[in-house]
Amino acid sequence: MESFPTELGILTCLMILAASLWIPYIVGVNKYDVPGSEPFVRPTPLDQFPPWVHRAHRAHLNLLEQALPFSVLVLLLDRLDGFTALTFWTCITFFWIRVAHAAGMIMGWAAMPLRPLLFLVGWVCCLLLAYAVFAAS
């Protein structure tokens, strides 16, 4: 039996995070009743909720923005048999940066300049994976 590369394991964990990050937002919009709103007719504007609910929504969107390119790059590397020590550590770094970004954003402690720096590190990870794709092809 072939071993399961760590990069694919990290990708799986990232997809579980992406598939679950809607939960804080949904908890928030259902916890607070906004008078006069009919959320099934038209979603209540996010500014009607506490700030953490809006941040939870943005954390989910921010993860999806980086999860797609990350996923494609990891799958390309798998196809090219291009996993290396660089891709191993880059994937691990990317995952934990995304966890820190989401948790920090929702809880409000990842304010300026930390939040954009975390996002930037995620972008650099994607660039490193892209380099690895070109190096493997």
N, CA, C and O atoms as CSV, one atom per row, in Angstrom:
chain,resi,resn,atom,element,x,y,z
A,1,MET,N,N,0.832,-1.182,0.000
A,1,MET,CA,C,0.000,0.000,0.000
A,1,MET,C,C,0.881,1.251,0.000
A,1,MET,O,O,1.840,1.345,0.766
A,2,GLU,N,N,0.550,2.196,-0.855
A,2,GLU,CA,C,1.303,3.435,-0.941
A,2,GLU,C,C,1.020,4.318,0.267
A,2,GLU,O,O,-0.078,4.314,0.823
A,3,SER,N,N,2.041,5.070,0.655
A,3,SER,CA,C,1.820,5.985,1.773
A,3,SER,C,C,1.052,7.223,1.286
A,3,SER,O,O,1.159,7.634,0.131
A,4,PHE,N,N,0.299,7.778,2.183
A,4,PHE,CA,C,-0.516,8.969,1.903
A,4,PHE,C,C,0.353,10.189,2.175
A,4,PHE,O,O,0.726,10.420,3.325
A,5,PRO,N,N,0.685,10.974,1.162
A,5,PRO,CA,C,1.563,12.132,1.392
A,5,PRO,C,C,0.955,13.133,2.373
A,5,PRO,O,O,-0.252,13.375,2.377
A,6,THR,N,N,1.820,13.702,3.198
A,6,THR,CA,C,1.386,14.698,4.181
A,6,THR,C,C,0.661,15.852,3.508
A,6,THR,O,O,-0.315,16.367,4.053
A,7,GLU,N,N,1.121,16.266,2.335
A,7,GLU,CA,C,0.501,17.392,1.639
A,7,GLU,C,C,-0.978,17.116,1.343
A,7,GLU,O,O,-1.812,18.015,1.453
A,8,LEU,N,N,-1.298,15.881,0.973
A,8,LEU,CA,C,-2.705,15.534,0.728
A,8,LEU,C,C,-3.488,15.464,2.029
A,8,LEU,O,O,-4.675,15.788,2.056
A,9,GLY,N,N,-2.842,15.049,3.098
A,9,GLY,CA,C,-3.482,15.056,4.413
A,9,GLY,C,C,-3.800,16.468,4.869
A,9,GLY,O,O,-4.875,16.736,5.405
A,10,ILE,N,N,-2.849,17.368,4.647
A,10,ILE,CA,C,-3.065,18.785,4.986
A,10,ILE,C,C,-4.199,19.351,4.143
A,10,ILE,O,O,-5.048,20.084,4.650
A,11,LEU,N,N,-4.213,19.014,2.861
A,11,LEU,CA,C,-5.291,19.472,1.983
A,11,LEU,C,C,-6.642,18.970,2.485
A,11,LEU,O,O,-7.626,19.710,2.472
A,12,THR,N,N,-6.690,17.738,2.919
A,12,THR,CA,C,-7.934,17.179,3.465
A,12,THR,C,C,-8.369,17.948,4.714
A,12,THR,O,O,-9.541,18.296,4.853
A,13,CYS,N,N,-7.437,18.209,5.608
A,13,CYS,CA,C,-7.762,18.974,6.822
A,13,CYS,C,C,-8.226,20.388,6.479
A,13,CYS,O,O,-9.150,20.909,7.103
A,14,LEU,N,N,-7.589,21.005,5.493
A,14,LEU,CA,C,-7.984,22.348,5.072
A,14,LEU,C,C,-9.396,22.342,4.508
A,14,LEU,O,O,-10.167,23.270,4.754
A,15,MET,N,N,-9.736,21.316,3.763
A,15,MET,CA,C,-11.088,21.232,3.191
A,15,MET,C,C,-12.126,20.999,4.288
A,15,MET,O,O,-13.252,21.486,4.187
A,16,ILE,N,N,-11.758,20.262,5.328
A,16,ILE,CA,C,-12.663,20.099,6.472
A,16,ILE,C,C,-12.879,21.453,7.155
A,16,ILE,O,O,-14.004,21.794,7.524
A,17,LEU,N,N,-11.799,22.222,7.322
A,17,LEU,CA,C,-11.927,23.565,7.901
A,17,LEU,C,C,-12.812,24.442,7.027
A,17,LEU,O,O,-13.701,25.127,7.533
A,18,ALA,N,N,-12.574,24.426,5.715
A,18,ALA,CA,C,-13.382,25.243,4.797
A,18,ALA,C,C,-14.846,24.819,4.817
A,18,ALA,O,O,-15.746,25.656,4.748
A,19,ALA,N,N,-15.075,23.515,4.910
A,19,ALA,CA,C,-16.450,23.015,4.924
A,19,ALA,C,C,-17.158,23.294,6.244
A,19,ALA,O,O,-18.383,23.205,6.321
A,20,SER,N,N,-16.398,23.629,7.277
A,20,SER,CA,C,-16.985,23.840,8.614
A,20,SER,C,C,-17.007,25.292,9.063
A,20,SER,O,O,-17.670,25.622,10.046
A,21,LEU,N,N,-16.304,26.154,8.371
A,21,LEU,CA,C,-16.158,27.534,8.848
A,21,LEU,C,C,-17.429,28.362,8.710
A,21,LEU,O,O,-17.479,29.496,9.186
A,22,TRP,N,N,-18.442,27.822,8.077
A,22,TRP,CA,C,-19.735,28.514,8.017
A,22,TRP,C,C,-20.437,28.461,9.375
A,22,TRP,O,O,-21.311,29.284,9.649
A,23,ILE,N,N,-20.070,27.519,10.213
A,23,ILE,CA,C,-20.782,27.285,11.473
A,23,ILE,C,C,-20.783,28.509,12.390
A,23,ILE,O,O,-21.851,28.884,12.872
A,24,PRO,N,N,-19.632,29.155,12.659
A,24,PRO,CA,C,-19.697,30.345,13.537
A,24,PRO,C,C,-20.618,31.432,12.992
A,24,PRO,O,O,-21.350,32.068,13.750
A,25,TYR,N,N,-20.582,31.641,11.692
A,25,TYR,CA,C,-21.441,32.658,11.080
A,25,TYR,C,C,-22.915,32.308,11.274
A,25,TYR,O,O,-23.705,33.161,11.679
A,26,ILE,N,N,-23.287,31.078,10.994
A,26,ILE,CA,C,-24.688,30.652,11.122
A,26,ILE,C,C,-25.145,30.718,12.578
A,26,ILE,O,O,-26.278,31.109,12.859
A,27,VAL,N,N,-24.269,30.340,13.496
A,27,VAL,CA,C,-24.602,30.468,14.923
A,27,VAL,C,C,-24.880,31.937,15.240
A,27,VAL,O,O,-25.853,32.261,15.921
A,28,GLY,N,N,-24.015,32.820,14.739
A,28,GLY,CA,C,-24.183,34.249,15.020
A,28,GLY,C,C,-25.459,34.828,14.455
A,28,GLY,O,O,-26.163,35.558,15.153
A,29,VAL,N,N,-25.779,34.521,13.203
A,29,VAL,CA,C,-26.987,35.118,12.617
A,29,VAL,C,C,-28.255,34.537,13.219
A,29,VAL,O,O,-29.307,35.174,13.177
A,30,ASN,N,N,-28.170,33.339,13.777
A,30,ASN,CA,C,-29.351,32.752,14.411
A,30,ASN,C,C,-29.458,33.092,15.898
A,30,ASN,O,O,-30.525,32.950,16.495
A,31,LYS,N,N,-28.374,33.529,16.480
A,31,LYS,CA,C,-28.380,33.882,17.902
A,31,LYS,C,C,-29.021,35.252,18.145
A,31,LYS,O,O,-29.626,35.478,19.193
A,32,TYR,N,N,-28.890,36.155,17.186
A,32,TYR,CA,C,-29.353,37.519,17.360
A,32,TYR,C,C,-30.557,37.779,16.469
A,32,TYR,O,O,-30.481,37.663,15.246
A,33,ASP,N,N,-31.657,38.128,17.097
A,33,ASP,CA,C,-32.877,38.451,16.362
A,33,ASP,C,C,-32.833,39.921,15.970
A,33,ASP,O,O,-32.711,40.798,16.826
A,34,VAL,N,N,-32.933,40.181,14.677
A,34,VAL,CA,C,-32.927,41.560,14.190
A,34,VAL,C,C,-34.364,41.929,13.854
A,34,VAL,O,O,-34.943,41.387,12.913
A,35,PRO,N,N,-34.948,42.859,14.629
A,35,PRO,CA,C,-36.342,43.246,14.394
A,35,PRO,C,C,-36.555,43.747,12.965
A,35,PRO,O,O,-35.748,44.506,12.428
A,36,GLY,N,N,-37.650,43.308,12.370
A,36,GLY,CA,C,-38.028,43.770,11.044
A,36,GLY,C,C,-37.343,43.055,9.894
A,36,GLY,O,O,-37.610,43.359,8.731
A,37,SER,N,N,-36.468,42.115,10.196
A,37,SER,CA,C,-35.791,41.410,9.105
A,37,SER,C,C,-36.467,40.075,8.844
A,37,SER,O,O,-36.991,39.435,9.756
A,38,GLU,N,N,-36.446,39.674,7.603
A,38,GLU,CA,C,-36.954,38.368,7.189
A,38,GLU,C,C,-35.835,37.668,6.426
A,38,GLU,O,O,-35.771,37.752,5.199
A,39,PRO,N,N,-34.942,36.969,7.157
A,39,PRO,CA,C,-33.739,36.424,6.536
A,39,PRO,C,C,-33.990,35.429,5.401
A,39,PRO,O,O,-33.117,35.234,4.555
A,40,PHE,N,N,-35.157,34.801,5.367
A,40,PHE,CA,C,-35.421,33.864,4.280
A,40,PHE,C,C,-35.924,34.574,3.025
A,40,PHE,O,O,-35.932,33.991,1.940
A,41,VAL,N,N,-36.343,35.830,3.170
A,41,VAL,CA,C,-36.737,36.633,2.017
A,41,VAL,C,C,-35.503,37.336,1.457
A,41,VAL,O,O,-35.238,37.295,0.255
A,42,ARG,N,N,-34.760,37.979,2.347
A,42,ARG,CA,C,-33.526,38.669,1.973
A,42,ARG,C,C,-32.613,38.628,3.197
A,42,ARG,O,O,-33.032,38.996,4.294
A,43,PRO,N,N,-31.363,38.180,3.016
A,43,PRO,CA,C,-30.460,38.100,4.170
A,43,PRO,C,C,-30.328,39.446,4.881
A,43,PRO,O,O,-30.245,40.497,4.246
A,44,THR,N,N,-30.311,39.391,6.183
A,44,THR,CA,C,-30.137,40.588,7.004
A,44,THR,C,C,-28.733,41.144,6.775
A,44,THR,O,O,-27.768,40.381,6.793
A,45,PRO,N,N,-28.594,42.446,6.560
A,45,PRO,CA,C,-27.256,43.026,6.376
A,45,PRO,C,C,-26.363,42.717,7.580
A,45,PRO,O,O,-26.805,42.756,8.728
A,46,LEU,N,N,-25.125,42.417,7.293
A,46,LEU,CA,C,-24.196,42.019,8.350
A,46,LEU,C,C,-23.968,43.112,9.388
A,46,LEU,O,O,-23.620,42.813,10.530
A,47,ASP,N,N,-24.159,44.362,9.011
A,47,ASP,CA,C,-23.939,45.436,9.995
A,47,ASP,C,C,-25.022,45.471,11.076
A,47,ASP,O,O,-24.919,46.241,12.031
A,48,GLN,N,N,-26.058,44.642,10.930
A,48,GLN,CA,C,-27.108,44.547,11.947
A,48,GLN,C,C,-26.743,43.546,13.062
A,48,GLN,O,O,-27.468,43.414,14.049
A,49,PHE,N,N,-25.626,42.856,12.892
A,49,PHE,CA,C,-25.182,41.851,13.861
A,49,PHE,C,C,-23.938,42.350,14.592
A,49,PHE,O,O,-23.308,43.315,14.159
A,50,PRO,N,N,-23.586,41.697,15.694
A,50,PRO,CA,C,-22.332,42.058,16.371
A,50,PRO,C,C,-21.141,41.882,15.418
A,50,PRO,O,O,-21.201,41.071,14.494
A,51,PRO,N,N,-20.079,42.629,15.638
A,51,PRO,CA,C,-18.927,42.582,14.727
A,51,PRO,C,C,-18.350,41.183,14.497
A,51,PRO,O,O,-17.884,40.888,13.396
A,52,TRP,N,N,-18.373,40.314,15.518
A,52,TRP,CA,C,-17.773,38.998,15.337
A,52,TRP,C,C,-18.518,38.176,14.286
A,52,TRP,O,O,-17.912,37.328,13.631
A,53,VAL,N,N,-19.809,38.408,14.113
A,53,VAL,CA,C,-20.581,37.666,13.101
A,53,VAL,C,C,-20.105,38.060,11.706
A,53,VAL,O,O,-19.908,37.205,10.842
A,54,HIS,N,N,-19.923,39.349,11.497
A,54,HIS,CA,C,-19.401,39.816,10.213
A,54,HIS,C,C,-17.998,39.273,9.981
A,54,HIS,O,O,-17.669,38.852,8.872
A,55,ARG,N,N,-17.165,39.281,11.025
A,55,ARG,CA,C,-15.800,38.757,10.887
A,55,ARG,C,C,-15.821,37.262,10.591
A,55,ARG,O,O,-14.974,36.778,9.840
A,56,ALA,N,N,-16.764,36.523,11.158
A,56,ALA,CA,C,-16.867,35.089,10.871
A,56,ALA,C,C,-17.189,34.858,9.397
A,56,ALA,O,O,-16.639,33.955,8.766
A,57,HIS,N,N,-18.076,35.674,8.861
A,57,HIS,CA,C,-18.412,35.585,7.445
A,57,HIS,C,C,-17.181,35.874,6.588
A,57,HIS,O,O,-16.897,35.148,5.635
A,58,ARG,N,N,-16.456,36.931,6.928
A,58,ARG,CA,C,-15.250,37.287,6.172
A,58,ARG,C,C,-14.161,36.230,6.322
A,58,ARG,O,O,-13.434,35.961,5.365
A,59,ALA,N,N,-14.034,35.627,7.498
A,59,ALA,CA,C,-13.029,34.577,7.691
A,59,ALA,C,C,-13.295,33.403,6.757
A,59,ALA,O,O,-12.366,32.834,6.185
A,60,HIS,N,N,-14.555,33.047,6.607
A,60,HIS,CA,C,-14.922,31.961,5.702
A,60,HIS,C,C,-14.582,32.334,4.259
A,60,HIS,O,O,-13.987,31.539,3.532
A,61,LEU,N,N,-14.959,33.535,3.853
A,61,LEU,CA,C,-14.651,33.972,2.488
A,61,LEU,C,C,-13.149,34.060,2.250
A,61,LEU,O,O,-12.667,33.663,1.189
A,62,ASN,N,N,-12.407,34.574,3.221
A,62,ASN,CA,C,-10.951,34.678,3.069
A,62,ASN,C,C,-10.309,33.311,2.913
A,62,ASN,O,O,-9.383,33.144,2.119
A,63,LEU,N,N,-10.795,32.332,3.664
A,63,LEU,CA,C,-10.251,30.981,3.526
A,63,LEU,C,C,-10.533,30.434,2.132
A,63,LEU,O,O,-9.652,29.852,1.499
A,64,LEU,N,N,-11.756,30.622,1.657
A,64,LEU,CA,C,-12.095,30.116,0.326
A,64,LEU,C,C,-11.253,30.782,-0.762
A,64,LEU,O,O,-10.908,30.144,-1.756
A,65,GLU,N,N,-10.921,32.058,-0.578
A,65,GLU,CA,C,-10.089,32.772,-1.549
A,65,GLU,C,C,-8.725,32.121,-1.717
A,65,GLU,O,O,-8.185,32.092,-2.823
A,66,GLN,N,N,-8.164,31.601,-0.633
A,66,GLN,CA,C,-6.845,30.985,-0.730
A,66,GLN,C,C,-6.904,29.473,-0.844
A,66,GLN,O,O,-5.945,28.856,-1.309
A,67,ALA,N,N,-8.000,28.863,-0.433
A,67,ALA,CA,C,-8.091,27.407,-0.479
A,67,ALA,C,C,-8.117,26.875,-1.912
A,67,ALA,O,O,-7.549,25.819,-2.192
A,68,LEU,N,N,-8.767,27.594,-2.810
A,68,LEU,CA,C,-8.839,27.115,-4.190
A,68,LEU,C,C,-7.457,27.037,-4.847
A,68,LEU,O,O,-7.086,25.971,-5.338
A,69,PRO,N,N,-6.684,28.131,-4.873
A,69,PRO,CA,C,-5.366,28.006,-5.501
A,69,PRO,C,C,-4.465,27.004,-4.776
A,69,PRO,O,O,-3.735,26.247,-5.417
A,70,PHE,N,N,-4.517,26.999,-3.445
A,70,PHE,CA,C,-3.721,26.045,-2.685
A,70,PHE,C,C,-4.071,24.616,-3.094
A,70,PHE,O,O,-3.183,23.796,-3.329
A,71,SER,N,N,-5.350,24.327,-3.176
A,71,SER,CA,C,-5.811,22.973,-3.516
A,71,SER,C,C,-5.344,22.548,-4.903
A,71,SER,O,O,-4.831,21.444,-5.084
A,72,VAL,N,N,-5.524,23.421,-5.865
A,72,VAL,CA,C,-5.109,23.090,-7.239
A,72,VAL,C,C,-3.608,22.839,-7.295
A,72,VAL,O,O,-3.159,21.898,-7.950
A,73,LEU,N,N,-2.838,23.666,-6.619
A,73,LEU,CA,C,-1.381,23.494,-6.628
A,73,LEU,C,C,-0.963,22.179,-5.970
A,73,LEU,O,O,-0.084,21.486,-6.480
A,74,VAL,N,N,-1.580,21.833,-4.853
A,74,VAL,CA,C,-1.255,20.561,-4.188
A,74,VAL,C,C,-1.634,19.388,-5.090
A,74,VAL,O,O,-0.880,18.421,-5.196
A,75,LEU,N,N,-2.780,19.463,-5.730
A,75,LEU,CA,C,-3.191,18.371,-6.618
A,75,LEU,C,C,-2.282,18.271,-7.846
A,75,LEU,O,O,-1.989,17.168,-8.309
A,76,LEU,N,N,-1.838,19.403,-8.371
A,76,LEU,CA,C,-0.869,19.375,-9.474
A,76,LEU,C,C,0.442,18.731,-9.031
A,76,LEU,O,O,1.020,17.923,-9.757
A,77,LEU,N,N,0.904,19.093,-7.840
A,77,LEU,CA,C,2.134,18.501,-7.325
A,77,LEU,C,C,1.991,16.996,-7.129
A,77,LEU,O,O,2.925,16.239,-7.393
A,78,ASP,N,N,0.836,16.571,-6.670
A,78,ASP,CA,C,0.596,15.136,-6.523
A,78,ASP,C,C,0.670,14.451,-7.883
A,78,ASP,O,O,1.301,13.403,-8.021
A,79,ARG,N,N,0.040,15.033,-8.869
A,79,ARG,CA,C,0.028,14.483,-10.234
A,79,ARG,C,C,1.437,14.416,-10.819
A,79,ARG,O,O,1.777,13.473,-11.534
A,80,LEU,N,N,2.258,15.433,-10.508
A,80,LEU,CA,C,3.615,15.501,-11.046
A,80,LEU,C,C,4.628,14.743,-10.189
A,80,LEU,O,O,5.816,14.712,-10.511
A,81,ASP,N,N,4.160,14.133,-9.101
A,81,ASP,CA,C,5.045,13.474,-8.142
A,81,ASP,C,C,6.117,14.471,-7.677
A,81,ASP,O,O,7.307,14.158,-7.637
A,82,GLY,N,N,5.656,15.679,-7.327
A,82,GLY,CA,C,6.568,16.768,-7.021
A,82,GLY,C,C,6.656,17.153,-5.556
A,82,GLY,O,O,7.126,18.246,-5.238
A,83,PHE,N,N,6.219,16.291,-4.661
A,83,PHE,CA,C,6.307,16.633,-3.241
A,83,PHE,C,C,7.758,16.561,-2.773
A,83,PHE,O,O,8.481,15.610,-3.071
A,84,THR,N,N,8.161,17.589,-2.034
A,84,THR,CA,C,9.524,17.699,-1.516
A,84,THR,C,C,9.454,18.208,-0.079
A,84,THR,O,O,8.370,18.411,0.468
A,85,ALA,N,N,10.614,18.408,0.517
A,85,ALA,CA,C,10.646,19.006,1.859
A,85,ALA,C,C,10.033,20.405,1.818
A,85,ALA,O,O,9.360,20.812,2.766
A,86,LEU,N,N,10.259,21.143,0.733
A,86,LEU,CA,C,9.671,22.481,0.599
A,86,LEU,C,C,8.146,22.412,0.609
A,86,LEU,O,O,7.500,23.187,1.314
A,87,THR,N,N,7.569,21.505,-0.154
A,87,THR,CA,C,6.108,21.419,-0.207
A,87,THR,C,C,5.539,20.901,1.115
A,87,THR,O,O,4.460,21.318,1.536
A,88,PHE,N,N,6.259,20.001,1.760
A,88,PHE,CA,C,5.844,19.466,3.064
A,88,PHE,C,C,5.672,20.602,4.073
A,88,PHE,O,O,4.611,20.741,4.681
A,89,TRP,N,N,6.723,21.416,4.251
A,89,TRP,CA,C,6.685,22.488,5.246
A,89,TRP,C,C,5.791,23.639,4.812
A,89,TRP,O,O,5.176,24.299,5.650
A,90,THR,N,N,5.714,23.883,3.514
A,90,THR,CA,C,4.838,24.943,3.019
A,90,THR,C,C,3.378,24.609,3.296
A,90,THR,O,O,2.614,25.478,3.716
A,91,CYS,N,N,2.985,23.367,3.068
A,91,CYS,CA,C,1.594,22.960,3.315
A,91,CYS,C,C,1.245,23.013,4.795
A,91,CYS,O,O,0.167,23.472,5.173
A,92,ILE,N,N,2.159,22.543,5.623
A,92,ILE,CA,C,1.915,22.600,7.071
A,92,ILE,C,C,1.786,24.051,7.528
A,92,ILE,O,O,0.882,24.391,8.290
A,93,THR,N,N,2.690,24.896,7.060
A,93,THR,CA,C,2.640,26.327,7.410
A,93,THR,C,C,1.333,26.950,6.951
A,93,THR,O,O,0.681,27.671,7.707
A,94,PHE,N,N,0.948,26.668,5.702
A,94,PHE,CA,C,-0.276,27.236,5.157
A,94,PHE,C,C,-1.482,26.865,6.015
A,94,PHE,O,O,-2.296,27.724,6.352
A,95,PHE,N,N,-1.594,25.585,6.369
A,95,PHE,CA,C,-2.739,25.144,7.165
A,95,PHE,C,C,-2.814,25.896,8.494
A,95,PHE,O,O,-3.869,26.425,8.845
A,96,TRP,N,N,-1.716,25.947,9.228
A,96,TRP,CA,C,-1.759,26.583,10.545
A,96,TRP,C,C,-1.925,28.097,10.453
A,96,TRP,O,O,-2.513,28.712,11.342
A,97,ILE,N,N,-1.412,28.697,9.387
A,97,ILE,CA,C,-1.647,30.126,9.160
A,97,ILE,C,C,-3.136,30.368,8.934
A,97,ILE,O,O,-3.696,31.330,9.460
A,98,ARG,N,N,-3.775,29.504,8.157
A,98,ARG,CA,C,-5.204,29.664,7.879
A,98,ARG,C,C,-6.037,29.432,9.139
A,98,ARG,O,O,-7.048,30.106,9.336
A,99,VAL,N,N,-5.635,28.497,9.989
A,99,VAL,CA,C,-6.340,28.290,11.264
A,99,VAL,C,C,-6.191,29.535,12.134
A,99,VAL,O,O,-7.167,30.013,12.712
A,100,ALA,N,N,-4.968,30.059,12.225
A,100,ALA,CA,C,-4.727,31.257,13.030
A,100,ALA,C,C,-5.488,32.454,12.462
A,100,ALA,O,O,-6.039,33.253,13.219
A,101,HIS,N,N,-5.522,32.582,11.148
A,101,HIS,CA,C,-6.237,33.688,10.510
A,101,HIS,C,C,-7.725,33.614,10.843
A,101,HIS,O,O,-8.322,34.614,11.240
A,102,ALA,N,N,-8.324,32.436,10.683
A,102,ALA,CA,C,-9.766,32.288,10.941
A,102,ALA,C,C,-10.085,32.527,12.420
A,102,ALA,O,O,-10.993,33.291,12.750
A,103,ALA,N,N,-9.339,31.873,13.296
A,103,ALA,CA,C,-9.602,32.035,14.736
A,103,ALA,C,C,-9.371,33.484,15.166
A,103,ALA,O,O,-10.180,34.060,15.894
A,104,GLY,N,N,-8.275,34.060,14.714
A,104,GLY,CA,C,-7.962,35.433,15.085
A,104,GLY,C,C,-8.959,36.434,14.549
A,104,GLY,O,O,-9.283,37.419,15.213
A,105,MET,N,N,-9.444,36.180,13.345
A,105,MET,CA,C,-10.407,37.096,12.764
A,105,MET,C,C,-11.746,37.011,13.505
A,105,MET,O,O,-12.333,38.039,13.843
A,106,ILE,N,N,-12.217,35.818,13.751
A,106,ILE,CA,C,-13.506,35.650,14.422
A,106,ILE,C,C,-13.459,36.215,15.841
A,106,ILE,O,O,-14.391,36.893,16.275
A,107,MET,N,N,-12.378,35.935,16.557
A,107,MET,CA,C,-12.271,36.407,17.935
A,107,MET,C,C,-11.869,37.872,18.035
A,107,MET,O,O,-11.996,38.475,19.101
A,108,GLY,N,N,-11.388,38.449,16.946
A,108,GLY,CA,C,-11.060,39.862,16.933
A,108,GLY,C,C,-9.659,40.216,17.380
A,108,GLY,O,O,-9.351,41.402,17.499
A,109,TRP,N,N,-8.786,39.239,17.637
A,109,TRP,CA,C,-7.436,39.579,18.067
A,109,TRP,C,C,-6.462,39.709,16.898
A,109,TRP,O,O,-5.349,40.202,17.082
A,110,ALA,N,N,-6.851,39.285,15.719
A,110,ALA,CA,C,-5.956,39.415,14.560
A,110,ALA,C,C,-6.291,40.699,13.800
A,110,ALA,O,O,-6.710,40.666,12.643
A,111,ALA,N,N,-6.096,41.818,14.472
A,111,ALA,CA,C,-6.386,43.121,13.859
A,111,ALA,C,C,-5.177,43.570,13.038
A,111,ALA,O,O,-4.207,42.829,12.878
A,112,MET,N,N,-5.253,44.769,12.534
A,112,MET,CA,C,-4.148,45.327,11.752
A,112,MET,C,C,-2.909,45.392,12.615
A,112,MET,O,O,-3.025,45.755,13.785
A,113,PRO,N,N,-1.754,45.072,12.126
A,113,PRO,CA,C,-1.445,44.527,10.814
A,113,PRO,C,C,-1.375,43.002,10.786
A,113,PRO,O,O,-0.983,42.432,9.768
A,114,LEU,N,N,-1.746,42.323,11.884
A,114,LEU,CA,C,-1.576,40.872,11.949
A,114,LEU,C,C,-2.414,40.131,10.914
A,114,LEU,O,O,-1.900,39.246,10.230
A,115,ARG,N,N,-3.690,40.473,10.787
A,115,ARG,CA,C,-4.569,39.748,9.862
A,115,ARG,C,C,-4.062,39.810,8.427
A,115,ARG,O,O,-3.952,38.768,7.780
A,116,PRO,N,N,-3.746,41.005,7.901
A,116,PRO,CA,C,-3.229,41.018,6.536
A,116,PRO,C,C,-1.881,40.312,6.395
A,116,PRO,O,O,-1.582,39.756,5.339
A,117,LEU,N,N,-1.067,40.331,7.454
A,117,LEU,CA,C,0.208,39.613,7.389
A,117,LEU,C,C,-0.020,38.109,7.306
A,117,LEU,O,O,0.676,37.413,6.566
A,118,LEU,N,N,-0.990,37.607,8.060
A,118,LEU,CA,C,-1.312,36.178,7.983
A,118,LEU,C,C,-1.798,35.814,6.577
A,118,LEU,O,O,-1.412,34.784,6.024
A,119,PHE,N,N,-2.642,36.665,6.014
A,119,PHE,CA,C,-3.125,36.426,4.656
A,119,PHE,C,C,-1.956,36.441,3.674
A,119,PHE,O,O,-1.894,35.616,2.762
A,120,LEU,N,N,-1.030,37.381,3.863
A,120,LEU,CA,C,0.136,37.490,2.995
A,120,LEU,C,C,1.008,36.238,3.070
A,120,LEU,O,O,1.503,35.768,2.046
A,121,VAL,N,N,1.198,35.705,4.253
A,121,VAL,CA,C,1.988,34.476,4.397
A,121,VAL,C,C,1.306,33.331,3.646
A,121,VAL,O,O,1.981,32.514,3.020
A,122,GLY,N,N,-0.013,33.268,3.704
A,122,GLY,CA,C,-0.737,32.256,2.933
A,122,GLY,C,C,-0.501,32.403,1.439
A,122,GLY,O,O,-0.340,31.412,0.728
A,123,TRP,N,N,-0.482,33.636,0.970
A,123,TRP,CA,C,-0.220,33.908,-0.443
A,123,TRP,C,C,1.194,33.472,-0.825
A,123,TRP,O,O,1.402,32.875,-1.881
A,124,VAL,N,N,2.164,33.774,0.043
A,124,VAL,CA,C,3.549,33.362,-0.216
A,124,VAL,C,C,3.636,31.837,-0.267
A,124,VAL,O,O,4.372,31.286,-1.086
A,125,CYS,N,N,2.901,31.162,0.589
A,125,CYS,CA,C,2.869,29.695,0.538
A,125,CYS,C,C,2.367,29.209,-0.826
A,125,CYS,O,O,2.911,28.262,-1.393
A,126,CYS,N,N,1.338,29.858,-1.339
A,126,CYS,CA,C,0.836,29.488,-2.669
A,126,CYS,C,C,1.901,29.742,-3.739
A,126,CYS,O,O,2.046,28.944,-4.665
A,127,LEU,N,N,2.636,30.829,-3.622
A,127,LEU,CA,C,3.708,31.100,-4.581
A,127,LEU,C,C,4.803,30.039,-4.506
A,127,LEU,O,O,5.331,29.617,-5.535
A,128,LEU,N,N,5.143,29.612,-3.303
A,128,LEU,CA,C,6.148,28.556,-3.149
A,128,LEU,C,C,5.676,27.242,-3.764
A,128,LEU,O,O,6.460,26.525,-4.387
A,129,LEU,N,N,4.396,26.929,-3.589
A,129,LEU,CA,C,3.852,25.716,-4.218
A,129,LEU,C,C,3.855,25.845,-5.731
A,129,LEU,O,O,4.126,24.870,-6.431
A,130,ALA,N,N,3.560,27.023,-6.245
A,130,ALA,CA,C,3.599,27.243,-7.690
A,130,ALA,C,C,5.028,27.044,-8.203
A,130,ALA,O,O,5.232,26.436,-9.253
A,131,TYR,N,N,5.998,27.548,-7.477
A,131,TYR,CA,C,7.397,27.321,-7.840
A,131,TYR,C,C,7.686,25.815,-7.902
A,131,TYR,O,O,8.329,25.336,-8.836
A,132,ALA,N,N,7.209,25.088,-6.908
A,132,ALA,CA,C,7.441,23.640,-6.867
A,132,ALA,C,C,6.794,22.934,-8.056
A,132,ALA,O,O,7.340,21.963,-8.579
A,133,VAL,N,N,5.620,23.428,-8.482
A,133,VAL,CA,C,4.981,22.846,-9.661
A,133,VAL,C,C,5.876,23.033,-10.883
A,133,VAL,O,O,6.108,22.085,-11.633
A,134,PHE,N,N,6.374,24.240,-11.085
A,134,PHE,CA,C,7.251,24.491,-12.236
A,134,PHE,C,C,8.558,23.708,-12.127
A,134,PHE,O,O,9.081,23.233,-13.135
A,135,ALA,N,N,9.080,23.574,-10.928
A,135,ALA,CA,C,10.325,22.828,-10.730
A,135,ALA,C,C,10.124,21.326,-11.001
A,135,ALA,O,O,11.048,20.638,-11.436
A,136,ALA,N,N,8.923,20.836,-10.741
A,136,ALA,CA,C,8.644,19.402,-10.927
A,136,ALA,C,C,8.268,19.054,-12.364
A,136,ALA,O,O,8.302,17.886,-12.749
A,137,SER,N,N,7.912,20.056,-13.151
A,137,SER,CA,C,7.455,19.747,-14.517
A,137,SER,C,C,8.581,19.812,-15.531
A,137,SER,O,O,8.358,19.578,-16.718
